[in-house]
Amino acid sequence: MKKAVLTQTERHFFKTVHNAAFANPFSELRERLDQKIAGLFPSAARRKSKDMCVLEVDRQLKKLTRQNRGNINQYTGEDREVLRVVYLFDVFHKFRDRFDQLIQDQITAQDDPVPVDFVDEAREMMKEKGFSTARFYHYFALSFQLRRAFYFISNTLVGASPCMKTFKKHLWYNVFTYNIGLYDQHLWNRMEDFSTLLLGETGTGKGTAARAIGMSGFIPFDRKRGCFVQSFTRAFSSLNLSQYPETLLESELFGHTKGAFTGAVEDYQGVLDRCSPHGAILLDEIGEIPDHIQVKLLRVLQERTFTPVGAHGLSRFNGRVIAATNRPKKEIMDGRVFREDFYYRLCSDIIEVPPLHTRIQQDPAELDTLLDFTVTRMLGLASPKITTKIKRIIDRRLGNHYSWPGNVRELEQCVRSVLLRRDYLGKQAPEDVSLSSFLCQGIQAQDLPVSDLLSGYCTLLYETLGTYEKVAQKTGLDRRTVKKYIMTHKQT
């Protein structure tokens, strides 16, 4: 085969595509690279940038093919590696919509793996570019994993506030590490060694985040059956540790043998035994378990083995461990929640799930987005009219500074309450939320806009001092500015 080299211009372009393929899809870097590849200005919409980027990559690769330079085996060194990644990027996006449909079909089918009707087409496409059959099936499985991770992170964890963008980016790294090339070479079948601890208030969505991770594990493709070896719907399981008394908790985790204790009339398979080797298990409310259970789970994390209650032999644990707790981070770091040895084996990655009030403070439009998502899910279709009505009632009954102590879970119940009886009062009446408390919380969280701080502070002083002039003297602002801030606050 005649050897080929990329021109300097081609090499520069394809290196940019190479970097985009390795970039976190939830990062600003990926957005900038898509715009650069597509030749668009930074103001271009993200979806348009992605679509134009894919079209431009396709155009440049077709140009190589027309010049009989389209096979990766014609190249050596860096050119070959760059083009290998670019072709994978190109083929992945050509089948992006069909991967999405496969995800939907598998969700409908649940536990039976769905036949993949486009695998042969994808294999022939990659074979033409110089990929071996064995490598194709690996890359095909990796492509499906990438699409599943993006699907579950973006579609089940809605919101575009700065803290949510950071959160989604962190989840992606949890699945693929910061370097997907490193993951592909060394870690795609070793991620069970990396445990995860999710922190967050009650109702923030820790279970949804864990599910997104668990559904996004690498699942090999079974070429003989024409489907993946397991449905991803079986790849995630969970156990709320706080709902079981201590006498039954060990049995639920590790299982038991017949006769192990009174009432054990047959062998029982615990949740660790049922965990998929291609997925993960969520151990929710892990901050509530006693020390002796922590010791046994430490063995699971370190040695990947456990012993069912009443048994003598060892059982093998497969899959990743994701733990979650609503205990404050300070209590955990002070050693008041976990044994030290257990904590250090559990904390390969610590992810904090942002509370709803922080999300809304950073981006007020987050509430509208969540309401749209919740209404659509409850009704089975989008209804802007109903969403607007619900938002109007929330504004009237709770105000703009309601703290949403129950987080996203409370928001869902709020929507149900409004749909049932056109009202929702919240955990406390809006007037019980003092302005001074709101300002203090915002300052402590370091996420309060300066305009809100000034308008709130001026209003607080006005309620005490009684006149705009006295507020102006106190703050050093002129009277008109003080009045403007106070009127602004009254309108919010």
C-alpha positions in Angstrom: 0.0 0.0 0.0 1.4 3.4 -1.0 2.5 5.5 1.9 0.8 8.9 2.4 1.4 11.9 4.6 -0.9 14.7 5.6 -0.1 18.3 4.5 0.5 20.8 7.2 -3.0 22.3 6.7 -4.6 18.9 6.9 -2.6 17.9 10.0 -3.6 21.1 11.8 -7.3 20.5 11.0 -7.3 16.9 11.9 -5.4 17.5 15.1 -8.2 19.9 16.1 -10.7 17.2 15.4 -8.6 14.7 17.4 -8.6 17.1 20.4 -12.3 17.6 20.1 -12.9 13.8 20.2 -11.0 13.6 23.5 -12.6 16.7 25.0 -15.4 16.4 27.6 -18.6 17.0 25.7 -20.0 19.1 28.7 -16.9 21.4 28.7 -16.4 24.8 27.2 -13.3 23.5 25.5 -15.4 21.1 23.4 -17.7 23.9 22.4 -14.8 26.1 21.3 -13.2 23.2 19.3 -16.5 22.5 17.5 -16.8 26.1 16.5 -13.2 26.2 15.3 -13.7 23.0 13.2 -17.0 24.3 11.8 -15.5 27.8 11.1 -18.2 29.5 13.1 -18.0 32.5 15.5 -18.1 31.9 19.3 -21.7 33.3 19.4 -23.0 30.3 17.3 -25.5 28.0 19.0 -24.0 24.8 20.4 -26.2 22.5 18.4 -25.4 24.3 15.2 -21.7 24.1 16.0 -21.8 20.4 16.5 -23.8 19.7 13.3 -21.6 22.0 11.2 -18.5 20.4 12.8 -19.6 16.9 11.8 -20.3 18.0 8.2 -16.9 19.6 7.9 -15.1 16.6 9.2 -17.0 14.4 6.7 -16.1 16.8 3.9 -12.4 16.7 4.7 -12.3 12.9 5.0 -14.1 12.4 1.7 -11.4 14.6 0.1 -8.7 12.2 1.3 -10.7 9.3 -0.1 -11.0 10.9 -3.5 -7.2 11.3 -3.5 -6.7 7.6 -2.6 -5.4 8.6 0.8 -8.3 7.4 2.9 -6.9 4.3 4.6 -5.2 4.7 8.0 -2.7 2.0 7.1 -1.2 4.3 4.5 0.1 6.5 7.3 2.6 6.1 10.0 3.4 7.7 13.3 1.4 10.7 14.5 -0.5 11.0 11.2 -1.9 7.5 11.6 -2.9 8.0 15.2 -4.6 11.3 14.5 -6.5 9.9 11.6 -7.5 6.8 13.5 -9.2 9.0 16.1 -10.8 11.2 13.5 -12.3 8.3 11.6 -13.7 7.0 14.9 -15.2 10.5 15.5 -16.7 10.5 12.0 -18.2 7.1 12.2 -19.6 7.7 15.7 -21.4 10.8 14.6 -22.7 9.1 11.4 -24.5 6.6 13.6 -25.3 9.0 16.5 -29.1 9.1 15.8 -29.3 5.3 15.4 -27.4 4.8 18.7 -30.0 7.1 20.3 -32.8 5.0 18.8 -31.1 1.9 20.1 -31.1 3.4 23.6 -34.8 4.1 23.4 -35.5 0.6 22.0 -33.5 -1.0 24.8 -35.3 1.0 27.5 -38.6 -0.3 26.0 -37.4 -3.9 25.8 -35.8 -3.7 29.3 -33.7 -6.8 30.2 -33.6 -8.6 26.8 -30.7 -7.2 24.6 -32.0 -5.6 21.5 -30.6 -6.7 18.1 -28.4 -4.0 16.5 -29.4 -3.8 12.8 -26.7 -1.3 11.8 -23.6 -3.0 13.1 -22.7 -4.6 9.7 -23.0 -1.2 8.0 -20.7 0.4 10.6 -18.2 -2.5 10.3 -17.9 -2.2 6.6 -17.5 1.5 6.8 -14.6 1.1 9.3 -13.1 -1.8 7.3 -12.8 0.5 4.3 -10.7 2.8 6.5 -8.3 0.1 7.5 -9.7 -1.0 10.9 -9.5 -4.7 11.8 -12.7 -6.6 12.7 -11.5 -7.2 16.3 -10.8 -3.5 16.9 -14.1 -2.6 15.2 -16.2 -4.5 17.8 -14.3 -2.9 20.6 -14.7 0.6 19.2 -18.4 -0.1 18.4 -19.0 -1.0 22.1 -17.0 2.1 23.2 -19.1 4.3 20.9 -22.3 3.0 22.4 -21.0 3.6 25.8 -20.1 7.2 24.9 -23.5 7.8 23.6 -25.3 6.2 26.6 -23.2 8.3 29.0 -24.1 11.5 27.1 -27.7 10.5 26.8 -28.2 9.8 30.5 -26.2 12.7 31.8 -27.8 15.3 29.5 -31.3 13.9 29.4 -31.9 13.0 33.1 -29.9 15.8 34.7 -31.4 18.9 33.2 -30.2 22.4 33.8 -27.5 24.8 32.5 -26.5 26.8 35.6 -22.7 27.0 36.2 -22.8 24.5 39.0 -24.8 22.0 36.9 -22.4 22.3 34.0 -19.5 21.6 36.4 -21.5 18.7 37.9 -22.2 17.1 34.5 -18.6 17.5 33.5 -17.5 15.7 36.7 -19.9 12.8 36.0 -18.4 12.4 32.5 -14.9 12.2 34.0 -16.1 9.7 36.5 -17.1 7.3 33.7 -14.2 7.9 31.2 -11.5 9.7 33.4 -10.1 13.0 32.3 -8.3 11.3 29.4 -10.5 9.0 27.2 -7.3 7.8 25.4 -6.0 6.5 28.7 -9.4 5.0 29.5 -9.5 3.2 26.1 -6.0 1.8 26.4 -6.0 0.7 30.0 -9.1 1.2 32.1 -12.2 0.3 30.1 -12.4 -3.1 31.8 -10.9 -2.0 35.2 -13.3 0.7 36.4 -14.6 -1.4 39.2 -11.5 -0.3 41.2 -12.8 3.3 41.2 -15.5 3.8 43.8 -17.5 7.0 44.0 -19.0 9.0 46.9 -22.0 11.3 46.0 -22.7 14.1 48.5 -25.7 16.3 48.6 -28.8 17.3 50.4 -31.9 15.2 50.4 -33.8 15.4 47.1 -30.9 16.9 45.0 -30.8 13.9 42.6 -28.0 11.7 43.9 -29.9 8.6 42.8 -30.4 10.0 39.3 -26.6 10.8 39.1 -25.7 7.3 40.3 -28.1 5.8 37.7 -26.4 7.8 34.9 -23.0 6.4 35.9 -24.3 2.8 36.4 -26.1 2.8 33.0 -22.9 4.0 31.2 -20.5 1.2 31.8 -18.6 -0.6 29.0 -20.7 -3.5 27.7 -19.0 -5.8 25.1 -20.7 -6.6 21.8 -21.7 -10.2 21.1 -21.0 -10.6 17.3 -22.6 -14.1 17.1 -25.9 -12.9 18.5 -25.7 -9.5 16.9 -26.4 -7.6 20.1 -24.6 -6.5 23.3 -23.9 -9.2 25.8 -26.2 -7.5 28.4 -28.9 -4.8 28.4 -27.7 -1.7 30.1 -31.1 -1.6 32.0 -29.6 -4.5 34.1 -26.4 -2.7 34.7 -27.5 -0.6 37.6 -29.0 -1.6 41.0 -29.4 0.2 44.3 -30.1 -0.4 48.0 -31.2 2.2 50.5 -29.2 1.1 53.6 -31.3 3.2 56.0 -34.5 1.3 55.3 -33.3 -2.0 56.9 -32.8 -2.8 60.6 -29.3 -3.7 61.5 -30.3 -7.4 61.9 -31.3 -7.6 58.2 -28.8 -5.3 56.6 -26.0 -7.8 56.3 -28.4 -10.3 54.6 -29.6 -7.7 52.1 -26.0 -6.7 51.3 -24.2 -10.1 51.3 -27.0 -12.6 51.1 -27.4 -15.6 53.4 -27.5 -19.4 53.4 -30.5 -21.6 54.4 -30.6 -21.9 58.2 -28.2 -19.0 58.8 -30.7 -17.5 61.3 -34.3 -17.9 62.3 -36.5 -17.3 59.3 -33.7 -18.1 56.7 -35.7 -20.9 55.1 -33.7 -20.8 51.8 -30.6 -19.4 50.3 -30.8 -15.7 49.5 -28.7 -13.8 47.0 -27.7 -10.3 48.3 -27.5 -7.2 46.3 -23.8 -7.5 45.9 -24.2 -10.9 44.3 -26.8 -9.5 41.9 -24.6 -6.6 40.7 -23.8 -6.6 37.0 -20.1 -6.9 36.1 -20.8 -4.2 33.4 -22.4 -1.7 35.8 -22.6 -0.4 39.3 -24.5 -0.6 42.5 -25.7 2.4 44.5 -25.4 2.1 48.3 -27.6 5.0 49.4 -27.5 6.6 52.8 -24.2 4.9 53.5 -23.5 7.4 56.2 -26.0 5.6 58.5 -24.4 2.2 58.6 -22.6 0.9 61.7 -18.8 0.3 62.0 -18.9 -3.4 61.6 -20.8 -3.2 58.3 -18.2 -0.6 57.1 -15.5 -3.2 57.9 -17.2 -5.8 55.8 -17.7 -3.4 52.9 -14.1 -2.3 53.2 -13.2 -5.9 52.3 -15.5 -5.7 49.3 -13.7 -2.6 48.1 -10.2 -3.8 48.7 -10.4 -7.5 47.8 -13.6 -7.7 45.7 -14.8 -10.6 47.9 -17.5 -11.1 50.6 -19.0 -13.9 52.6 -22.8 -14.4 52.8 -24.2 -14.7 56.3 -23.9 -18.3 57.4 -21.5 -19.3 54.7 -17.8 -20.1 54.8 -16.7 -19.7 51.2 -16.0 -16.4 49.5 -18.1 -14.9 46.8 -16.7 -12.5 44.1 -18.1 -9.0 43.7 -18.3 -7.5 40.2 -19.1 -4.0 39.2 -18.5 -0.5 40.7 -19.6 0.8 44.0 -21.3 4.2 44.2 -22.2 5.4 47.6 -24.4 8.3 48.6 -25.1 10.3 51.7 -26.8 13.5 52.7 -24.5 14.0 55.7 -22.6 17.3 55.5 -19.1 17.2 54.0 -17.6 18.8 57.1 -18.9 15.9 59.3 -17.4 13.4 56.8 -14.0 15.2 56.6 -13.9 15.5 60.5 -14.3 11.7 60.7 -17.7 11.7 62.3 -19.4 9.6 59.6 -17.0 6.9 58.4 -14.1 4.9 59.7 -10.9 6.4 58.4 -9.8 3.3 56.5 -13.3 2.9 54.9 -13.4 6.6 53.9 -10.1 6.5 52.1 -11.1 3.3 50.2 -14.4 4.8 49.3 -13.3 8.2 48.1 -11.7 7.5 44.7 -14.0 10.2 43.4 -16.2 12.6 45.5 -18.9 14.3 43.6 -21.1 17.0 45.2 -24.6 17.3 43.8 -25.7 21.0 43.9 -28.8 22.0 45.8 -31.7 23.5 43.9 -31.6 27.0 45.5 -28.0 27.4 44.4 -28.8 26.4 40.8 -31.7 28.9 40.7 -29.6 31.7 42.3 -26.9 31.1 39.6 -29.4 31.0 36.8 -33.1 31.9 37.5 -34.0 30.2 34.1 -33.1 26.9 35.7 -36.5 26.8 37.4 -38.3 27.2 34.1 -36.2 24.4 32.6 -36.9 22.1 35.4 -40.6 22.8 35.3 -40.8 22.1 31.6 -38.9 18.8 32.1 -41.2 17.8 35.1 -44.4 18.7 33.4 -43.4 16.9 30.2 -42.5 13.8 32.1 -45.7 13.8 34.1 -48.1 14.5 31.2 -46.2 12.5 28.6 -45.9 15.6 26.3 -44.8 19.2 26.6 -47.4 21.8 27.6 -46.0 25.3 27.8 -49.5 26.6 28.8 -49.6 24.4 31.9 -46.0 25.1 32.7 -46.7 28.8 32.6 -49.7 28.4 35.0 -47.6 26.4 37.5 -44.8 29.0 37.3 -47.3 31.8 38.0 -48.7 30.0 41.1 -45.1 29.4 42.4 -44.2 33.0 41.9 -47.3 34.1 43.8 -47.3 31.7 46.6 -43.5 31.1 47.2 -41.8 34.2 45.8 -38.4 34.5 44.1 -36.4 33.7 47.2 -37.9 30.4 48.3 -35.1 28.1 49.4 -36.6 24.8 48.1 -35.4 22.8 51.2 -36.6 19.6 49.5 -34.7 20.4 46.3 -35.7 18.7 43.0 -37.9 16.2 44.8 -39.9 19.0 46.4 -40.2 20.7 43.0 -41.8 17.5 41.6 -44.3 17.4 44.5 -45.0 21.1 44.0 -46.0 20.4 40.4 -48.2 17.5 41.5 -49.9 19.7 44.1 -50.6 22.5 41.6 -52.0 20.1 39.1 -54.3 18.6 41.8 -55.5 21.7 43.6 -53.9 24.8 41.9 -51.9 25.6 45.0 -48.6 24.9 46.9 -47.5 26.5 50.2 -44.1 25.0 50.5 -42.4 23.9 53.8 -42.8 27.4 55.2 -44.7 30.5 54.1 -42.7 32.9 52.0 -42.9 35.6 54.7 -41.1 33.3 57.1 -38.0 33.5 55.0 -36.3 36.7 56.2 -34.5 38.9 53.8 -31.5 39.0 56.1 -31.3 35.2 56.1 -31.5 35.2 52.3 -28.6 37.7 52.1 -26.5 35.8 54.6 -27.0 32.5 52.8 -26.1 34.1 49.5 -22.9 35.6 51.0 -21.9 32.3 52.6 -22.5 30.4 49.4 -20.6 33.1 47.4 -23.2 32.9 44.6 -25.3 36.1 45.2 -25.2 38.6 42.4 -24.0 42.1 43.4 -27.2 43.7 42.2 -29.3 41.4 44.4 -27.0 42.0 47.3 -27.3 45.8 47.0 -31.0 45.9 46.4 -31.6 43.5 49.3 -29.3 45.4 51.7 -30.9 48.8 50.8 -34.4 47.3 51.3 -33.3 45.8 54.7 -32.0 49.3 55.8 -35.1 51.0 54.5 -37.3 48.7 56.6 -35.4 49.8 59.7 -34.5 53.4 58.9 -37.7 54.4 57.1 -36.4 56.9 54.5 -34.4 56.8 51.3 -32.2 59.7 52.7 -31.2 57.7 55.8 -30.4 54.7 53.7 -28.3 56.9 51.3 -26.4 58.3 54.3 -25.8 54.8 55.7 -24.6 53.2 52.4 -22.8 56.2 50.8 -25.1 56.0 47.8 -27.2 58.8 46.4 -30.9 58.9 47.1 -32.0 58.0 43.5 -29.7 55.0 43.4 -31.1 53.8 46.7 -34.6 54.2 45.5 -33.8 52.3 42.3 -32.4 49.4 44.2 -35.4 49.2 46.6 -37.9 49.4 43.8 -36.0 46.7 41.9 -36.2 44.5 45.0 -40.0 45.0 45.4 -40.5 44.0 41.7 -38.7 40.7 42.2 
